[in-house]
Amino acid sequence: MAQGDIDEDFLTFESKVNQVMKILDDMANANKTDAEKATKKPNAAPEIDEHNFIVSVRQDRTLLNRAMLNEKAHSEPDGRQEMDKYTFMQQMEEDAAERAKVRQERERIAQNFRSIGNEAYRKGQYEKAIQMYTKAIEHVKDSPILYNNRALCYLKLRNSKRAIIDADYVINKLDEKNLRAWLYRAAAYMRLGDEKNYETSIKFAKKNNSKEIEYITAFQEKLRTDF
């Protein structure tokens, strides 16, 4: 082989070696670049796929809902509580006013029946008086006067047991010290011949009305005369 041929082959080989080295360098540089990218990836923006997006949205919504609930728990209950108190008190006042209005109307009607009953009593119309007092009681159920008036009418009609019922209702439900109720009760038991309950009624009449002893004594004298 001639010297020129050797030189040419060497140069060709060197050229190929250089090409190979360049390719290797390029590959090395490419790998280095990929490695740097891989190293920097954690600091880059996170990749978002469909799954991660849904999770992210749910997390954001959960945080938002919690924030809203916390705000509601710290603000709305107090406001609502204050509003509820105000509404409750306002309703109570309205109800009280309405009840007072209804009560006033009932008392007006009851007073009319009572007046008619009183007139009937003065005329000796005891049955009619009882009817009127009963109608009055239907409108006002807590008036000792109405029960006592009706008890007196029953006494006039010699219906002692019914008189005792009305007198006991006043004593047990409305006014335990009511003088008229105790005296009408005493009169009814005297009519029935029940001396024990008569004495008991007089005893409590005096005990609960110590300033009316003279009046009670006069009532006893009248009972002995009339009965």
Backbone as JSON, one array per atom type, in Angstrom:
{
  "sequence": "MAQGDIDEDFLTFESKVNQVMKILDDMANANKTDAEKATKKPNAAPEIDEHNFIVSVRQDRTLLNRAMLNEKAHSEPDGRQEMDKYTFMQQMEEDAAERAKVRQERERIAQNFRSIGNEAYRKGQYEKAIQMYTKAIEHVKDSPILYNNRALCYLKLRNSKRAIIDADYVINKLDEKNLRAWLYRAAAYMRLGDEKNYETSIKFAKKNNSKEIEYITAFQEKLRTDF",
  "N": [[0.87, -1.2, 0.0], [0.54, 2.19, -0.83], [2.18, 5.14, 0.49], [0.55, 7.41, 0.34], [-1.92, 6.35, 0.25], [-2.13, 5.28, 2.82], [-2.05, 7.56, 4.42], [-4.4, 8.78, 3.59], [-6.32, 6.94, 4.41], [-5.97, 7.1, 7.18], [-6.7, 9.7, 7.75], [-9.29, 9.56, 6.99], [-10.21, 7.75, 8.91], [-9.72, 9.21, 11.23], [-11.46, 11.28, 10.85], [-13.87, 9.95, 11.01], [-13.7, 9.09, 13.63], [-13.79, 11.54, 14.96], [-16.35, 12.31, 14.27], [-17.8, 10.38, 15.58], [-17.1, 10.96, 18.25], [-18.18, 13.48, 18.45], [-20.84, 12.89, 18.22], [-21.14, 11.39, 20.55], [-20.56, 13.37, 22.44], [-22.68, 15.1, 21.98], [-24.78, 13.47, 22.75], [-24.15, 13.16, 25.41], [-24.39, 15.78, 26.3], [-27.11, 16.12, 25.83], [-28.21, 14.29, 27.65], [-27.32, 15.46, 30.0], [-28.74, 17.83, 29.97], [-31.36, 16.85, 30.19], [-31.16, 15.71, 32.68], [-30.78, 17.98, 34.28], [-33.19, 19.21, 33.86], [-34.86, 17.34, 35.01], [-34.01, 17.58, 37.61], [-34.83, 20.16, 38.23], [-37.57, 19.92, 38.05], [-39.32, 19.49, 40.33], [-39.61, 22.1, 41.31], [-41.04, 23.28, 39.42], [-44.21, 24.22, 37.91], [-46.94, 22.25, 39.07], [-47.95, 19.33, 37.41], [-51.07, 19.05, 35.84], [-53.58, 16.84, 35.67], [-56.65, 15.24, 34.7], [-57.61, 13.84, 36.91], [-56.1, 14.9, 39.08], [-57.02, 17.49, 38.92], [-59.71, 17.33, 39.56], [-59.53, 16.44, 42.2], [-58.2, 18.63, 43.26], [-60.1, 20.64, 42.89], [-62.12, 19.67, 44.53], [-60.82, 19.8, 47.0], [-60.41, 22.55, 47.19], [-63.06, 23.39, 47.25], [-63.86, 22.17, 49.6], [-62.28, 23.51, 51.49], [-63.27, 26.06, 51.06], [-65.96, 25.72, 51.77], [-65.63, 25.04, 54.44], [-64.58, 27.41, 55.4], [-66.74, 29.09, 54.94], [-68.63, 27.9, 56.62], [-67.39, 28.26, 59.09], [-67.42, 31.03, 59.23], [-70.15, 31.41, 59.24], [-70.78, 30.11, 61.59], [-69.63, 31.82, 63.44], [-70.78, 34.24, 62.97], [-73.47, 34.27, 61.88], [-75.17, 32.71, 63.71], [-75.21, 34.35, 66.03], [-76.39, 36.67, 65.03], [-78.77, 35.6, 64.09], [-79.74, 34.57, 66.46], [-80.13, 36.89, 67.94], [-82.06, 38.03, 66.3], [-84.04, 36.09, 66.53], [-84.64, 36.36, 69.24], [-85.62, 38.96, 69.26], [-87.78, 38.68, 67.51], [-89.25, 36.81, 68.94], [-89.84, 38.21, 71.32], [-91.29, 40.31, 70.25], [-93.43, 38.9, 69.19], [-94.47, 37.88, 71.54], [-95.32, 40.23, 72.8], [-97.23, 41.08, 70.98], [-99.0, 38.92, 71.19], [-99.71, 39.15, 73.88], [-100.98, 41.62, 73.86], [-103.08, 41.0, 72.17], [-104.36, 39.02, 73.66], [-105.12, 40.55, 75.88], [-106.91, 42.26, 74.67], [-108.89, 40.47, 73.84], [-109.64, 39.47, 76.33], [-110.68, 41.78, 77.51], [-112.92, 42.18, 75.92], [-114.35, 39.86, 76.52], [-114.84, 40.29, 79.24], [-116.48, 42.49, 79.08], [-118.78, 41.42, 77.86], [-119.43, 39.5, 79.79], [-120.01, 41.16, 81.94], [-122.35, 42.37, 81.09], [-124.13, 40.18, 81.09], [-124.01, 39.6, 83.81], [-125.15, 41.9, 84.92], [-127.78, 41.66, 84.02], [-128.39, 39.3, 85.33], [-128.22, 40.16, 88.0], [-130.37, 41.94, 88.13], [-132.46, 40.17, 87.66], [-132.24, 38.63, 89.98], [-132.92, 40.47, 91.99], [-135.58, 40.7, 91.46], [-136.48, 38.31, 92.26], [-136.27, 36.28, 90.48], [-134.79, 33.69, 90.37], [-133.95, 31.43, 88.91], [-133.61, 32.46, 86.32], [-131.63, 34.29, 86.91], [-129.54, 32.58, 87.61], [-129.07, 31.41, 85.11], [-128.11, 33.63, 83.69], [-125.81, 34.3, 85.15], [-124.38, 32.0, 84.68], [-123.94, 32.16, 81.91], [-122.31, 34.38, 81.93], [-120.1, 33.36, 83.29], [-119.17, 31.61, 81.37], [-117.77, 33.27, 79.71], [-116.0, 34.62, 81.36], [-114.08, 32.91, 83.43], [-112.82, 33.08, 85.84], [-113.83, 34.65, 87.89], [-114.61, 35.33, 91.13], [-116.9, 36.64, 92.04], [-119.01, 36.05, 90.24], [-119.4, 33.27, 90.62], [-120.05, 33.24, 93.34], [-122.42, 34.78, 93.32], [-124.04, 33.09, 91.85], [-124.06, 30.9, 93.57], [-125.47, 31.96, 95.73], [-127.97, 32.26, 94.56], [-128.6, 29.58, 94.19], [-128.83, 28.85, 96.86], [-131.12, 30.29, 97.54], [-132.94, 28.87, 96.11], [-132.96, 26.56, 97.51], [-131.13, 24.67, 96.79], [-128.74, 23.31, 98.0], [-126.46, 21.69, 97.61], [-125.5, 22.34, 95.06], [-124.86, 24.96, 95.56], [-122.74, 24.63, 97.34], [-120.86, 23.51, 95.63], [-120.2, 25.67, 93.92], [-119.22, 27.48, 95.83], [-117.04, 26.06, 96.89], [-115.46, 25.92, 94.59], [-114.64, 28.55, 94.27], [-113.13, 28.87, 96.65], [-111.16, 26.84, 96.42], [-110.0, 27.2, 93.91], [-109.86, 29.9, 93.14], [-109.86, 31.96, 95.2], [-108.84, 31.48, 98.25], [-109.42, 32.71, 100.64], [-111.81, 33.97, 100.44], [-114.51, 35.67, 101.68], [-117.38, 35.67, 101.26], [-117.7, 33.24, 99.91], [-116.99, 31.35, 101.91], [-118.99, 31.87, 103.79], [-121.38, 31.36, 102.36], [-120.97, 28.7, 101.91], [-121.06, 27.78, 104.52], [-123.76, 28.36, 105.08], [-125.03, 26.63, 103.27], [-124.27, 24.1, 104.27], [-125.48, 24.22, 106.75], [-128.15, 24.17, 105.98], [-128.23, 21.59, 105.04], [-127.97, 20.24, 107.33], [-125.51, 19.6, 108.28], [-123.6, 19.95, 110.74], [-120.89, 19.88, 111.44], [-119.36, 20.57, 109.12], [-120.48, 23.02, 108.77], [-119.6, 24.48, 111.05], [-116.85, 24.32, 110.56], [-116.64, 25.85, 108.21], [-117.42, 28.39, 109.15], [-115.39, 28.8, 110.98], [-113.07, 29.0, 109.31], [-113.83, 31.16, 107.84], [-113.71, 33.21, 109.72], [-111.02, 33.0, 110.47], [-109.61, 33.63, 108.14], [-110.51, 36.14, 107.67], [-110.16, 38.18, 109.71], [-110.8, 40.77, 110.39], [-113.44, 41.0, 109.94], [-115.12, 39.95, 111.82], [-117.37, 40.82, 113.25], [-119.25, 41.2, 111.2], [-119.46, 38.55, 110.3], [-120.53, 37.32, 112.55], [-123.05, 38.55, 112.63], [-124.07, 37.53, 110.27], [-124.31, 34.84, 110.97], [-126.34, 35.03, 112.91], [-128.45, 35.83, 111.33], [-128.71, 33.58, 109.72], [-129.7, 31.74, 111.56], [-132.14, 32.86, 112.05], [-133.44, 32.94, 109.55], [-133.37, 30.29, 108.74]],
  "CA": [[0.0, 0.0, 0.0], [1.36, 3.4, -0.96], [2.12, 6.05, 1.64], [-0.61, 8.31, 0.18], [-3.13, 5.62, 0.61], [-2.16, 5.18, 4.29], [-2.45, 8.88, 4.98], [-5.82, 9.03, 3.29], [-7.12, 6.08, 5.29], [-5.87, 7.61, 8.56], [-7.52, 10.91, 7.85], [-10.7, 9.14, 6.95], [-10.5, 7.15, 10.23], [-9.76, 10.32, 12.22], [-12.7, 12.02, 10.62], [-14.97, 9.15, 11.56], [-13.57, 9.14, 15.09], [-14.29, 12.86, 15.38], [-17.81, 12.3, 14.14], [-18.33, 9.56, 16.68], [-16.92, 11.71, 19.48], [-19.16, 14.58, 18.47], [-22.15, 12.28, 18.53], [-21.13, 11.04, 21.98], [-20.67, 14.63, 23.2], [-24.07, 15.57, 21.85], [-25.64, 12.62, 23.59], [-23.86, 13.5, 26.81], [-25.03, 17.08, 26.59], [-28.56, 15.91, 25.88], [-28.51, 13.63, 28.93], [-27.11, 16.45, 31.06], [-29.89, 18.76, 29.94], [-32.51, 16.12, 30.75], [-30.93, 15.54, 34.12], [-31.04, 19.28, 34.91], [-34.64, 19.41, 33.84], [-35.43, 16.45, 36.02], [-33.69, 18.14, 38.92], [-35.62, 21.38, 38.42], [-38.99, 19.64, 37.89], [-40.13, 19.71, 41.54], [-39.88, 23.51, 41.51], [-41.86, 23.76, 38.32], [-45.64, 24.13, 38.16], [-47.35, 20.85, 39.07], [-48.72, 18.88, 36.25], [-52.49, 18.91, 36.15], [-54.37, 15.98, 34.8], [-58.06, 15.29, 35.04], [-57.78, 13.35, 38.27], [-55.59, 15.89, 40.02], [-57.85, 18.68, 38.84], [-60.92, 17.06, 40.34], [-59.13, 16.46, 43.61], [-57.89, 20.0, 43.62], [-61.36, 21.37, 43.0], [-62.8, 19.22, 45.75], [-60.12, 20.36, 48.16], [-60.71, 23.98, 47.25], [-64.45, 23.53, 47.7], [-63.91, 21.8, 51.02], [-61.73, 24.64, 52.24], [-64.21, 27.18, 50.95], [-67.14, 25.4, 52.58], [-65.26, 25.15, 55.86], [-64.46, 28.84, 55.72], [-68.09, 29.65, 55.01], [-69.27, 27.39, 57.83], [-66.79, 28.95, 60.24], [-67.94, 32.39, 59.26], [-71.55, 31.3, 59.63], [-70.84, 29.73, 63.0], [-69.22, 32.94, 64.29], [-71.55, 35.45, 62.73], [-74.91, 34.11, 61.66], [-75.95, 32.33, 64.88], [-75.45, 35.49, 66.91], [-77.38, 37.53, 64.4], [-80.05, 34.9, 64.08], [-80.21, 34.49, 67.84], [-80.67, 38.2, 68.28], [-83.31, 38.2, 65.55], [-85.03, 35.21, 67.13], [-85.06, 36.97, 70.49], [-86.44, 40.11, 68.93], [-89.04, 38.18, 66.95], [-89.98, 36.16, 70.03], [-90.37, 39.23, 72.21], [-92.31, 41.03, 69.51], [-94.59, 38.03, 69.12], [-95.04, 37.82, 72.88], [-96.02, 41.48, 73.03], [-98.44, 41.06, 70.15], [-99.91, 37.95, 71.78], [-100.22, 39.72, 75.13], [-101.94, 42.67, 73.5], [-104.27, 40.35, 71.63], [-105.06, 38.38, 74.78], [-105.74, 41.61, 76.67], [-108.06, 42.73, 73.91], [-109.92, 39.43, 73.92], [-110.08, 39.45, 77.71], [-111.51, 42.96, 77.72], [-114.21, 41.94, 75.26], [-115.05, 38.84, 77.3], [-115.31, 40.92, 80.47], [-117.62, 43.36, 78.72], [-119.95, 40.57, 77.65], [-119.77, 38.91, 81.07], [-120.62, 42.2, 82.77], [-123.73, 42.53, 80.62], [-124.91, 39.05, 81.63], [-124.07, 39.76, 85.26], [-126.13, 42.95, 85.22], [-129.11, 41.07, 83.8], [-128.59, 38.35, 86.42], [-128.49, 40.92, 89.23], [-131.74, 42.46, 88.02], [-133.37, 39.03, 87.84], [-132.18, 38.24, 91.38], [-133.7, 41.44, 92.76], [-136.98, 40.43, 91.18], [-136.81, 36.98, 92.75], [-136.21, 35.35, 89.35], [-133.5, 33.05, 90.65], [-133.57, 30.56, 87.79], [-133.09, 33.32, 85.26], [-130.37, 34.85, 87.39], [-128.55, 31.52, 87.47], [-128.76, 31.3, 83.68], [-127.3, 34.79, 83.29], [-124.48, 34.17, 85.76], [-123.71, 30.9, 83.97], [-123.46, 32.71, 80.64], [-121.19, 35.27, 82.24], [-118.97, 32.5, 83.62], [-118.64, 31.04, 80.12], [-116.86, 34.26, 79.12], [-114.95, 34.9, 82.36], [-114.16, 31.75, 84.31], [-112.02, 33.27, 87.06], [-114.41, 35.72, 88.7], [-115.3, 34.83, 92.33], [-118.21, 37.29, 92.18], [-120.01, 35.33, 89.46], [-119.69, 32.0, 91.29], [-120.74, 33.54, 94.59], [-123.78, 35.19, 93.0], [-124.8, 31.9, 91.46], [-124.23, 30.09, 94.78], [-126.54, 32.58, 96.51], [-129.23, 31.91, 93.9], [-128.9, 28.18, 94.51], [-129.3, 28.84, 98.24], [-132.5, 30.76, 97.54], [-133.75, 27.8, 95.55], [-132.78, 25.41, 98.39], [-130.25, 23.7, 96.14], [-127.54, 23.51, 98.81], [-125.3, 20.98, 97.06], [-124.95, 23.14, 93.96], [-124.26, 26.15, 96.18], [-121.45, 24.21, 97.88], [-119.95, 23.32, 94.49], [-119.7, 26.99, 93.5], [-118.42, 28.05, 96.92], [-115.77, 25.32, 96.92], [-114.65, 26.3, 93.42], [-114.0, 29.84, 94.6], [-112.14, 28.66, 97.7], [-110.08, 25.94, 96.0], [-109.4, 27.56, 92.63], [-109.73, 31.32, 92.85], [-109.53, 32.82, 96.35], [-109.07, 30.63, 99.42], [-109.86, 33.5, 101.78], [-113.02, 34.7, 100.05], [-115.48, 35.64, 102.78], [-118.71, 35.26, 100.8], [-117.68, 31.81, 99.6], [-117.02, 30.6, 103.16], [-120.29, 32.05, 104.44], [-122.39, 30.63, 101.58], [-120.69, 27.29, 102.17], [-121.62, 27.53, 105.86], [-125.22, 28.36, 104.98], [-125.45, 25.41, 102.57], [-124.13, 22.96, 105.16], [-126.53, 24.34, 107.77], [-129.39, 23.68, 105.35], [-128.13, 20.13, 104.92], [-127.9, 19.66, 108.67], [-124.13, 19.16, 108.51], [-123.08, 20.9, 111.72], [-119.43, 19.87, 111.44], [-118.86, 21.39, 108.01], [-120.93, 24.4, 109.01], [-118.67, 25.07, 112.0], [-115.55, 24.45, 109.88], [-116.74, 26.98, 107.29], [-117.41, 29.62, 109.95], [-114.05, 28.91, 111.56], [-112.14, 29.51, 108.31], [-114.28, 32.51, 107.47], [-113.17, 34.12, 110.73], [-109.57, 32.93, 110.44], [-109.09, 34.32, 106.94], [-111.05, 37.51, 107.6], [-110.21, 38.53, 111.14], [-111.37, 42.1, 110.56], [-114.87, 40.93, 109.61], [-115.75, 39.08, 112.82], [-118.71, 41.37, 113.54], [-120.12, 40.89, 110.06], [-119.67, 37.1, 110.28], [-121.46, 37.02, 113.65], [-124.37, 39.0, 112.18], [-124.52, 36.58, 109.26], [-124.73, 33.64, 111.69], [-127.62, 35.32, 113.53], [-129.44, 35.88, 110.25], [-128.94, 32.21, 109.31], [-130.56, 31.1, 112.56], [-133.49, 33.43, 111.92], [-134.02, 32.59, 108.24], [-133.4, 28.86, 108.52]],
  "C": [[0.89, 1.23, 0.0], [1.15, 4.29, 0.25], [0.94, 6.96, 1.54], [-1.89, 7.64, 0.56], [-3.26, 5.51, 2.12], [-2.63, 6.48, 4.92], [-3.93, 9.15, 4.78], [-6.71, 8.2, 4.19], [-7.12, 6.6, 6.73], [-6.77, 8.84, 8.76], [-9.01, 10.56, 7.86], [-11.13, 8.56, 8.3], [-10.64, 8.23, 11.29], [-11.06, 11.09, 12.1], [-13.88, 11.26, 11.22], [-14.94, 9.15, 13.07], [-14.13, 10.45, 15.63], [-15.82, 12.92, 15.34], [-18.45, 11.51, 15.28], [-18.24, 10.3, 18.0], [-17.93, 12.84, 19.61], [-20.55, 14.06, 18.82], [-22.25, 11.94, 20.0], [-21.27, 12.29, 22.85], [-22.1, 15.17, 23.17], [-25.02, 14.77, 22.73], [-25.43, 12.94, 25.06], [-24.51, 14.81, 27.2], [-26.54, 16.96, 26.71], [-28.97, 15.28, 27.2], [-28.38, 14.59, 30.1], [-28.28, 17.41, 31.16], [-31.13, 18.1, 30.53], [-32.38, 15.96, 32.25], [-31.21, 16.84, 34.86], [-32.53, 19.57, 34.96], [-35.32, 18.57, 34.91], [-35.21, 16.98, 37.41], [-34.56, 19.34, 39.23], [-37.12, 21.12, 38.43], [-39.81, 19.87, 39.14], [-40.47, 21.17, 41.76], [-40.78, 24.08, 40.43], [-43.32, 23.64, 38.71], [-46.08, 22.69, 38.09], [-48.18, 20.52, 37.84], [-50.16, 18.64, 36.65], [-53.12, 17.97, 35.15], [-55.79, 16.0, 35.31], [-58.28, 14.89, 36.49], [-57.33, 14.38, 39.3], [-56.46, 17.15, 40.03], [-59.11, 18.51, 39.68], [-60.61, 17.09, 41.83], [-58.89, 17.88, 44.08], [-59.15, 20.82, 43.8], [-62.1, 20.97, 44.25], [-62.16, 19.79, 46.99], [-60.43, 21.84, 48.32], [-62.13, 24.2, 47.76], [-64.58, 23.2, 49.17], [-63.39, 22.93, 51.89], [-62.68, 25.82, 52.23], [-65.43, 26.95, 51.82], [-66.83, 25.51, 54.06], [-65.15, 26.6, 56.28], [-65.83, 29.48, 55.87], [-68.81, 29.19, 56.27], [-68.73, 28.06, 59.08], [-67.32, 30.36, 60.38], [-69.39, 32.4, 59.72], [-71.69, 30.99, 61.1], [-70.52, 30.9, 63.92], [-70.09, 34.17, 64.12], [-73.05, 35.21, 62.69], [-75.67, 33.69, 62.9], [-76.24, 33.49, 65.81], [-76.52, 36.4, 66.34], [-78.75, 36.89, 64.41], [-80.63, 34.81, 65.47], [-80.82, 35.8, 68.28], [-82.0, 38.43, 67.58], [-84.41, 37.34, 66.14], [-85.55, 35.79, 68.44], [-86.0, 38.14, 70.23], [-87.8, 39.67, 68.42], [-89.9, 37.56, 68.03], [-90.63, 37.19, 70.94], [-91.48, 40.02, 71.53], [-93.59, 40.21, 69.44], [-95.28, 37.93, 70.47], [-95.85, 39.08, 73.18], [-97.32, 41.54, 72.24], [-99.47, 40.1, 70.73], [-100.53, 38.49, 73.06], [-101.26, 40.79, 74.85], [-103.23, 42.07, 72.97], [-105.07, 39.69, 72.74], [-105.78, 39.41, 75.65], [-107.0, 42.14, 75.99], [-109.21, 41.74, 73.98], [-110.51, 39.38, 75.32], [-111.03, 40.62, 77.99], [-112.89, 42.77, 77.1], [-115.02, 40.9, 76.02], [-115.63, 39.44, 78.59], [-116.51, 41.82, 80.21], [-118.89, 42.54, 78.56], [-120.4, 39.96, 78.97], [-120.47, 39.92, 81.98], [-122.07, 42.44, 82.37], [-124.62, 41.42, 81.17], [-125.06, 39.16, 83.14], [-125.12, 40.79, 85.66], [-127.57, 42.43, 85.07], [-129.43, 40.08, 84.92], [-128.91, 39.06, 87.73], [-129.93, 41.45, 89.25], [-132.75, 41.34, 88.24], [-133.38, 38.6, 89.31], [-133.03, 39.18, 92.23], [-135.2, 41.23, 92.58], [-137.41, 39.05, 91.66], [-136.8, 35.93, 91.65], [-134.87, 34.59, 89.41], [-133.02, 32.12, 89.53], [-132.96, 31.37, 86.65], [-131.73, 33.91, 85.65], [-129.24, 33.83, 87.25], [-128.12, 31.37, 86.01], [-127.83, 32.43, 83.22], [-125.89, 34.71, 83.88], [-123.67, 33.06, 85.08], [-123.15, 31.37, 82.63], [-122.27, 33.64, 80.85], [-119.94, 34.46, 82.54], [-118.36, 31.87, 82.37], [-117.64, 31.99, 79.45], [-115.71, 34.62, 80.06], [-115.04, 33.84, 83.45], [-113.43, 31.93, 85.63], [-112.53, 34.42, 87.92], [-115.14, 35.13, 89.91], [-116.71, 35.4, 92.46], [-119.3, 36.5, 91.46], [-120.39, 34.0, 90.12], [-120.44, 32.22, 92.6], [-122.19, 33.95, 94.35], [-124.64, 33.99, 92.62], [-125.05, 31.0, 92.66], [-125.37, 30.64, 95.63], [-127.91, 32.26, 95.89], [-129.61, 30.46, 94.19], [-129.39, 28.05, 95.95], [-130.76, 29.27, 98.33], [-133.45, 29.7, 97.02], [-133.65, 26.51, 96.36], [-131.97, 24.29, 97.72], [-128.85, 23.84, 96.77], [-126.3, 22.86, 98.2], [-124.66, 21.76, 95.9], [-124.3, 24.41, 94.5], [-122.88, 25.82, 96.73], [-120.42, 24.04, 96.76], [-119.35, 24.66, 94.05], [-118.82, 27.62, 94.57], [-117.05, 27.37, 97.01], [-114.87, 25.68, 95.75], [-113.92, 27.61, 93.69], [-112.87, 29.64, 95.59], [-110.92, 27.88, 97.2], [-109.34, 26.41, 94.75], [-109.08, 29.05, 92.48], [-109.24, 32.16, 94.03], [-109.85, 32.07, 97.63], [-109.58, 31.4, 100.63], [-111.19, 34.22, 101.54], [-114.13, 34.55, 101.1], [-116.85, 35.15, 102.34], [-118.76, 33.77, 100.51], [-117.75, 30.97, 100.87], [-118.39, 30.7, 103.83], [-121.4, 31.31, 103.69], [-122.21, 29.12, 101.76], [-121.27, 26.9, 103.54], [-123.14, 27.44, 105.81], [-125.72, 27.07, 104.32], [-125.35, 24.19, 103.48], [-125.13, 23.02, 106.31], [-127.85, 23.82, 107.23], [-129.39, 22.15, 105.25], [-128.06, 19.44, 106.28], [-126.51, 19.13, 109.01], [-123.44, 20.17, 109.43], [-121.55, 21.0, 111.68], [-118.88, 20.76, 110.34], [-119.32, 22.84, 108.13], [-119.95, 25.1, 109.93], [-117.28, 25.28, 111.36], [-115.55, 25.66, 108.95], [-116.7, 28.31, 108.03], [-116.02, 29.86, 110.54], [-113.07, 29.52, 110.55], [-112.55, 30.9, 107.81], [-113.69, 33.53, 108.44], [-111.63, 34.17, 110.68], [-108.99, 33.74, 109.28], [-109.57, 35.76, 106.82], [-111.25, 38.03, 109.03], [-110.81, 39.91, 111.38], [-112.87, 42.13, 110.31], [-115.65, 40.07, 110.61], [-117.18, 39.54, 113.12], [-119.69, 41.03, 112.42], [-120.45, 39.4, 110.02], [-120.67, 36.7, 111.38], [-122.89, 37.41, 113.27], [-124.93, 38.03, 111.15], [-125.01, 35.3, 109.94], [-126.11, 33.85, 112.33], [-128.74, 35.3, 112.48], [-129.75, 34.46, 109.78], [-129.9, 31.51, 110.28], [-131.99, 31.6, 112.43], [-134.18, 32.92, 110.66], [-134.2, 31.08, 108.07], [-134.23, 28.21, 109.62]]
}
